[in-house]
Amino acid sequence: MLIVVGLLLIATGGVLPLFFWPRLVAAKVPAVFGIGAGSLLGLWGAIVALSAPQAATWACDWLGALRLSFRVDILSAFFLLCIFAVSFLAALYSYHYLDDPSKTTRSVFSYLLLAVLIISMALVVCADNLISLALAWELMSISSGFLVFYDYEQLENRRAGYIYFIFTQAGALFLFTAFGVLFAQTGTFDLTGAENLSAGVKLAIFLLALVGFGSKAGVVPLHTWLPQAHPAAPSHVSALMSGIMIKMGIYGILRFYLVLAPETPAFGRIILVLGVITGIVGVAQALAQNNLKKLLAYSSIENVGIILIGLGLGMLGTASGRPTLAFWSFAGALLHLLNHALFKSLLFFGAGSVMHGSHTLEMDRLGGLMKRMRFTGLAFLIGSLAICGLPPFNGFVSELLIYVSAFRGSTLEGGDFLFAVMAVVSLAVIGGLAVACFTKVIGIVFLGEPRSIAAGEVHESKLSMKLAMMIPALACIIIGLAPMFLIRPISATTLQLLGRAAFPGADLRPVYINISFGAAVFLGIIVLILGLRTLLYRGKDIVQAPTWGCGFTRPTARIQYTGASYASPLVGFFRAIVPVRESFDGLKGLFPGLVNYQSLSEDRAEQLSVEAVAQPLVRLMKRLRWIQHGNIQLYIAYIVVAIIAAAMLISYPVFLP
């Protein structure tokens, strides 16, 4: 009941601003209050549902013919926890972020679309039949697509919106095909009755669903919409899309895994290999980016890869009869899903704050922001440390669980042993590249000297934006120091995935106690060092002087590292998957003048989709434009012919000789 009331409040928060147009401040107050209060109420309802003895259900008839059915079980409640937590932060952040009076109309309508997006995501994870899931999925895709068009006057944003719509609808075609095959095999729209299907049919349904859900999650090579759409959307929407919406694809994979209940290890192998590819490609591409939000978008792809590695190991453990391995793998993946929602929303909020203060996201035009945006810089630093999986932050806890499960996978027999080894190696590679990537971000954006006038005149964000960054930053620290309070929700959700009650190996308490002890010792050492430094420097004069200029008497920001030069050695190593196109005029004459050098990273999957799919499709559509002639009588004839053809296909056996 709390969740339903919360969704109604969120809907109210989306509708009320329309009555206060065109007064922006008057419209934002009910929007932020309604969406924020509804999200908090839904968050409390999700916490209650995690410990409820049985699932809550609700159903109604739609159009007098179709049954809409919803159910809140433990898996749904866990995802609702993530949805409502980040939704509250997004609503809070938006109050001072959307402050441009010239964009009043789009800001007001964006709150309506934001409310629809939040509600549709909640309905996706609560859907209990195929009709409900399909309807909620389309609402989520359409509302988020229009939010990408927020700054529609910019050509690249319109292009990003078009690409997103193409990918989301193409993914939906595969998804609905999977729904159709499942219905044809089971004879019901309910998400049940698939346990007794043959292994081949289960695999076919799962692969179709994997394409549909994987395209939403940003699984490589279906990821190319994500680095286009997330930078285009407003930062609070980017945080919601990257922190939560792409996880709806993960939820779909998990839900269909539960529905199909496969016994073969092929499912786990496929997911694990996709996770390895997605993680490595994502972080390598992130390292090569110069746009801050685009870098964060590719980083989201990397973390989806880490989650998939954990899920793949869990599926392998289940198929091989190793429940302890499966438990630790699923637990690590679910915890990383929650952690990523927190630190990725924090990072996108930080990027939005940088954009709000400097009006640019190009890292080579920033620099020195830590001096002028100390709060944002500190919050972004916490998010960066967390996403790199460093102690004592939350990312370390979840990645450690996946590492432990991968090492446990070394006891698997046959070829599955190699999959476990591949998981360990890939996690190490991903972690190392992530550290390099965010070292680059902190160094280029927040340290050094300003590289442009805009960076030198940057200003700190306002109160609501600071609060929205402070809350997830504290959560990243608290979970890293004391993950004990997450044992119950993580364990309960994991046991549902395993379909069994608690067993001796299903105990996260010992490792969490060790993590907390290690974090306490780590913090104690830091406090001791700071105390000794303060004591030893007491009474001494501290002199400030310029950094040694390496022989330059008048150093400028132009001699600092750029993002491309910093990352060049690592990006060059991955040139096979991250090609870089360079252009250089060269030095000419005895006294060379100004020269031009540019480097641009490319995405091979995007190149392939454009050259092999988009361009041939555009050429085909141009040849078929004669169909669109404006004659309504012929349009009606098209419909009649389509109905007759459909009827003939349905009754095809009648026409057999």
LUMTOR-810377 format. One record per residue (C-alpha): x, y, z; residue in three letters. Coordinates in steps of 0.25 Angstrom, whole numbers, plus 2048, in hexadecimal, padded with zeros to 3 digits. Example, Ala and Ser with C-alpha at 12.3 -4.5 7.8 and 13.67 -1.06 7.14 Angstrom:
BEGIN
8317EE81FALA/8377FC81DSER/
***
This chain:
BEGIN
800800800MET/80B80A803LEU/8118077F5ILE/80480A7EFVAL/8028177F6VAL/81081B7F3GLY/80E8197E4LEU/8018227E5LEU/80982D7ECLEU/81482C7E1ILE/80982D7D6ALA/8038397DETHR/81183F7DEGLY/81283E7CFGLY/8048437CCVAL/80384F7D6LEU/80E8577CFPRO/8068587C2LEU/7FC8617CAPHE/80786B7CEPHE/80D86D7C0TRP/8138777BDPRO/81987A7CBARG/8258717CCLEU/8278727DBVAL/8198707DEALA/8188647D5ALA/82585E7DBLYS/82085E7E9VAL/8148547E8PRO/81C84C7DEALA/82884A7E7VAL/8208487F3PHE/81683E7EDGLY/8218367E6ILE/82A8367F2GLY/8208337FCALA/81A8287F3GLY/8288227F1SER/82B822800LEU/81D81B803LEU/8208117F8GLY/82E80F7FELEU/82880C80CTRP/81E802805GLY/8297FB7FEALA/8307F980BILE/8247F3811VAL/8217EA805ALA/82F7E5807LEU/82C7DE814SER/81D7DB811ALA/8197CC813PRO/8127CC805GLN/8127D47F8ALA/8077DF7F6ALA/7FF7DE7EATHR/7F57E77E2TRP/7EE7E57D5ALA/7E37EB7CCCYS/7DD7EA7BEASP/7E27F37B3TRP/7D97F77A7LEU/7D07EC7ACGLY/7D87E17A6ALA/7E77E17ABLEU/7EB7DE7BAARG/7F57E77C0LEU/7FB7E07CCSER/8067E57D6PHE/80D7DE7E1ARG/8187E37EBVAL/8217D87EFASP/82F7D97F5ILE/8367DB7E8LEU/82C7E67E4SER/82D7ED7F1ALA/83D7ED7F0PHE/83C7F47E3PHE/8317FD7E8LEU/83B8017F3LEU/8458067E9CYS/83A80D7E0ILE/8348157EBPHE/8428197F2ALA/84881F7E5VAL/83A8257E1SER/83A82D7EEPHE/8488327EBLEU/8458357DDALA/83883D7E1ALA/8408457ECLEU/84C8487E2TYR/84284D7D8SER/83D8597E0TYR/8498627DEHIS/84F85B7D2TYR/84285F7C9LEU/84486E7CCASP/8448737BEASP/83887C7BCPRO/83987B7ADSER/83686C7AELYS/82A86D7B7THR/8208657AETHR/82A8597ABARG/82E8597BASER/81F8587BEVAL/81C84D7B4PHE/8298467B8SER/8238447C6TYR/81783D7C0LEU/8208347B8LEU/8298327C4LEU/81D82D7CCALA/8198247C1VAL/82781E7C0LEU/82881B7CFILE/81A8157CFILE/81C80C7C3SER/8298077C8MET/8228037D5ALA/8177FC7CDLEU/8227F57C5VAL/8287EE7D1VAL/81A7EB7D7CYS/8147E67CAALA/80E7D87CCASP/80A7D47BEASN/80F7D77AFLEU/8057E27ACILE/8087EA7B9SER/8177E97B6LEU/8157ED7A7ALA/80D7F97ABLEU/8167FE7B6ALA/8227FB7ADTRP/81D8047A2GLU/81980F7ACLEU/82780F7B2MET/82D8107A4SER/82581B79EILE/8258247AASER/8348237ACSER/83682579DGLY/82F83279DPHE/8378367A9LEU/8448347A1VAL/83E83F797PHE/83E8497A2TYR/84885279CASP/84285078ETYR/84885C787GLU/856855787GLN/85884C77BLEU/860841783GLU/85584078DASN/84A83E783ARG/85383477CARG/85582D78AALA/84682D78CGLY/84382677ETYR/84E81C781ILE/84881978ETYR/83A817788PHE/84080E77DILE/847805787PHE/83C804791THR/832800787GLN/83B7F6780ALA/83D7F078EGLY/82E7F0791ALA/82C7E8784LEU/8357DD789PHE/82F7DE797LEU/8217DD791PHE/8257D1789THR/82A7CA795ALA/81D7CD79CPHE/8167C7790GLY/81E7BA790VAL/81C7B979FLEU/80D7BB79DPHE/80C7B1792ALA/8137A679AGLN/80C7A87A7THR/7FF7AD7A3GLY/7FE7B87ADTHR/8027C77AFPHE/8077C47BDASP/8167C37C0LEU/8147B57C4THR/8137A77BEGLY/8207A77B7ALA/82879D7C0GLU/8247917B8ASN/8287977AALEU/8337907A2SER/8417957A4ALA/84279A796GLY/8357A2797VAL/83A7A87A4LYS/8477AC79ELEU/8407B2791ALA/8367BA79AILE/8427BF7A3PHE/84B7C3797LEU/83F7CB792LEU/83C7D279FALA/84B7D47A1LEU/84C7DD795VAL/8407E5799GLY/8447E67A8PHE/8537E77A4GLY/8517F379BSER/84A7FB7A6LYS/8567F77B0ALA/8607FB7A6GLY/8677EE7A4VAL/8717EE799VAL/86F7EE78DPRO/8617F4790LEU/866800798HIS/86880B78DTHR/85C812791TRP/8608147A0LEU/86D81D79EPRO/864826794GLN/85882779DALA/85D8297ABHIS/8668357A8PRO/85A83B7A0ALA/85083A7ACALA/84F8447B8PRO/85983F7C3SER/84E83A7CCHIS/8488327C1VAL/85682D7BDSER/8578287CCALA/84A8217CCLEU/84C81B7BEMET/85A8167C1SER/8588137D0GLY/84B80C7CEILE/84480B7C0MET/84F8027BAILE/84E7F97C6LYS/8407F67C1MET/8477EE7B7GLY/84E7E67C2ILE/8417E47C9TYR/83B7DE7BCGLY/8467D57BAILE/8457D07C9LEU/8367CF7C8ARG/8367C77BBPHE/8417BE7C2TYR/8377BB7CDLEU/82C7B97C4VAL/8337AF7BBLEU/83B7A87C6ALA/8467A37BDPRO/84E7977C1GLU/8597987B6THR/8667A07B9PRO/8657A77ABALA/85D7B27B1PHE/8687B67BBGLY/8737B47B1ARG/86C7BE7A7ILE/8697C87B2ILE/8777C77B7LEU/87E7C97AAVAL/8757D57A7LEU/8797DB7B4GLY/8887DA7B1VAL/8867E07A4ILE/87D7EB7A9THR/8867EE7B5GLY/8937EF7ADILE/88D7F77A1VAL/8868007AAGLY/8918047B3VAL/89B8057A7ALA/89180E7A0GLN/88F8177ACALA/89E8197ADLEU/89F81F79FALA/8948297A1GLN/8958387A3ASN/88783B7A6ASN/8848397B5LEU/8768347B4LYS/87982B7A8LYS/8858257B0LEU/87B8227BBLEU/87181B7B2ALA/87C8127ADTYR/88080F7BBSER/87180B7BDSER/8738017B2ILE/8807FC7BAGLU/8787FA7C7ASN/86D7F37BFVAL/8787E97BBGLY/87C7E77C9ILE/86E7E47CEILE/86C7DA7C2LEU/8797D37C6ILE/8737D17D4GLY/8667CC7CELEU/86D7C37C4GLY/8757BD7D0LEU/8687BB7D8GLY/8617B47CCMET/86D7AB7CALEU/86D7A87D9GLY/85E7A47D9THR/86079B7CCALA/86C7947D2SER/8657917E0GLY/86E79B7E7ARG/8647A37EFPRO/86F7AA7F8THR/8767AF7EBLEU/8687B47E5ALA/8647BB7F2PHE/8717C37F3TRP/8717C67E4SER/8627CB7E4PHE/8647D37F1ALA/8717DA7ECGLY/8697DD7DFALA/85D7E37E6LEU/8657EB7F0LEU/86D7F17E4HIS/8607F47DELEU/85C7FC7EALEU/86A8027ECASN/86A8067DDHIS/85D80D7DEALA/8638167EALEU/8718197E5PHE/86D81B7D6LYS/8618257DASER/86B82C7E3LEU/87582D7D7LEU/86A8327CDPHE/86683C7D7PHE/8748417D9GLY/8758427C9ALA/86884A7C9GLY/86E8537D4SER/87B8557CBVAL/8728587BFMET/8698617C7HIS/8758697CCGLY/87E8697C0SER/8748677B4HIS/87D85C7AETHR/88084D7B0LEU/88D84D7A7GLU/8978497B1MET/8A38507A9ASP/89B85D7ACARG/89A85B7BBLEU/8A585A7C6GLY/8A785F7D4GLY/89885D7D8LEU/89C8587E5MET/8A08667EALYS/89386C7E6ARG/8898617E7MET/88E85A7F3ARG/8818537F7PHE/87F84D7E9THR/88D8497E8GLY/88D8427F5LEU/88083B7F2ALA/8858377E4PHE/8928327EALEU/88A8297F4ILE/8828237E8GLY/88E8217E0SER/8958197EBLEU/8888117EDALA/88780E7DEILE/8958097DECYS/8927FF7E8GLY/89C8057F2LEU/89A803801PRO/89480880APRO/88980B800PHE/87D8037FCASN/8827FF7EEGLY/88D7F77F5PHE/8837EF7FDVAL/87B7EA7F1SER/8877E87E8GLU/88E7E07F3LEU/8827D67F3LEU/8827D47E4ILE/8917D27E5TYR/88F7C87F0VAL/8857C07E8SER/88E7C07DCALA/8997BA7E4PHE/88F7B07EAARG/88C7AD7DBGLY/89A7A77DASER/89479A7DFTHR/88A7997D4LEU/88D78D7CBGLU/89078D7BCGLY/88F7997B3GLY/8877A17BEASP/8957A27C6PHE/89A7AA7BALEU/88E7B37BBPHE/8917B67C9ALA/89F7B97C6VAL/89B7C37BBMET/8927CA7C5ALA/89D7CC7CFVAL/8A77D17C4VAL/89C7DA7BESER/8987E07CCLEU/8A77E37CEALA/8A87EA7C1VAL/89B7F27C2ILE/89F7F77D0GLY/8AD7FB7CCGLY/8A78037C0LEU/89C8097C9ALA/8A780F7D2VAL/8AF8157C6ALA/8A281A7C0CYS/89D8227CDPHE/8AB8267D0THR/8AB82D7C3LYS/89D8337C6VAL/8A28397D4ILE/8AF83D7CFGLY/8AA8447C2ILE/89D84A7C7VAL/89F84D7D6PHE/8AE84F7D7LEU/8B98587D0GLY/8B58667CBGLU/8A986A7C3PRO/8AB8677B4ARG/8A08717B0SER/89987E7B4ILE/88D8767B8ALA/89586D7C1ALA/89B8797C8GLY/88D8807CAGLU/8868737CFVAL/87D8747DBHIS/8788697E5GLU/86A8637E4SER/85E8677EDLYS/8588607F9LEU/84F8567F3SER/85A8517E9MET/8648507F5LYS/85A8487FDLEU/85783E7F2ALA/86683C7F1MET/86883B800MET/85E830802ILE/8648267F9PRO/87282A7FDALA/86F82780BLEU/86881A807ALA/8758157FFCYS/87D81780CILE/873811815ILE/87180480DILE/88080380BGLY/88380481ALEU/8777FD81FALA/8707F4815PRO/86A7EB820MET/85C7F281FPHE/85B7ED810LEU/85C7DF813ILE/84E7DC815ARG/8487E2808PRO/8547DD800ILE/8537CF805SER/8447CE804ALA/8447D27F5THR/8507C97F2THR/8487BD7F9LEU/83C7C07F0GLN/8457BF7E4LEU/84A7B27E9LEU/83C7AD7ECGLY/8407A77F9ARG/8407AB808ALA/84D7AF810ALA/8587A4810PHE/8667A4817PRO/86E7AB80CGLY/8637B680BALA/86A7BF815ASP/8707CC812LEU/8727D0820ARG/8817CC822PRO/8867D3816VAL/87E7E0819TYR/8837E0827ILE/8927DF821ASN/88F7EA818ILE/88A7F3823SER/8967EF82CPHE/89F7F2820GLY/8997FF81DALA/89980482BALA/8A880182CVAL/8AA80881FPHE/8A3814824LEU/8AB813831GLY/8B881482AILE/8B4820822ILE/8AF82782EVAL/8BC824835LEU/8C4829829ILE/8BC836829LEU/8BE838838GLY/8CD836837LEU/8CE83F82CARG/8C684A834THR/8CF847840LEU/8DC848839LEU/8D9854831TYR/8D485C83DARG/8DB86983FGLY/8E2868832LYS/8E1872827ASP/8DB86C81AILE/8DF87380DVAL/8D7873800GLN/8DF8747F3ALA/8DC8717E5PRO/8DF8627E0THR/8EC8617D9TRP/8EA8657CAGLY/8F485B7C4CYS/8FC8677BFGLY/8F086F7BAPHE/8F087D7C1THR/8E187F7BDARG/8DA8727BDPRO/8CC8727B7THR/8C18687B7ALA/8C48647A9ARG/8D085C7AEILE/8C78537B7GLN/8C38457B3TYR/8B78447AATHR/8AD8397ACGLY/8B283279EALA/8C18337A2SER/8BE82D7B0TYR/8B68217ABALA/8BE81F79ESER/8C78147A2PRO/8BB80B7A7LEU/8B280F79CVAL/8BD80B792GLY/8BE7FD798PHE/8AF7FB796PHE/8AF802788ARG/8A97F5782ALA/89C7F8789ILE/89D80778BVAL/8A380D77EPRO/8A781B77FVAL/8A7824773ARG/8B282F773GLU/8B483B76ASER/8C184376APHE/8C584E761ASP/8D484C764GLY/8DF856766LEU/8E385E759LYS/8EE868756GLY/8F986D75ELEU/8F0875767PHE/8E386C769PRO/8D787476CGLY/8CA86F773LEU/8C7860770VAL/8BB858772ASN/8BA84A779TYR/8AD84277CGLN/8AB834781SER/89D82E781LEU/89A820787SER/89081877FGLU/88680C783ASP/88780077AARG/8797FC77EALA/87480977AGLU/87B80976DGLN/8767FB76ALEU/8687FF76DSER/86880B764VAL/86F805758GLU/8697F7759ALA/85B7FB75EVAL/85780975EALA/85C80E750GLN/856802748PRO/849804750LEU/84981374CVAL/84C80F73EARG/84080573ELEU/83780F744MET/83A81973ALYS/83680F72FARG/82980D736LEU/82581B738ARG/81B81A72DTRP/812812736ILE/81081F73EGLN/808827734HIS/7FD82E73DGLY/7F2827736ASN/7E9822742ILE/7E1819739GLN/7ED811736LEU/7F1811745TYR/7E480A748ILE/7E780073DALA/7F47FD744TYR/7ED7FA751ILE/7E37F174AVAL/7ED7E9742VAL/7F57E774FALA/7E97E2757ILE/7E67D874BILE/7F47D474BALA/7F47D275AALA/7E87CA75AALA/7ED7C174FMET/7FA7BE757LEU/7F27BB763ILE/7E97B175BSER/7F57AC753TYR/7F279D754PRO/7E57A074DVAL/7EC7A4740PHE/7F5797740LEU/7F278E734PRO/
***
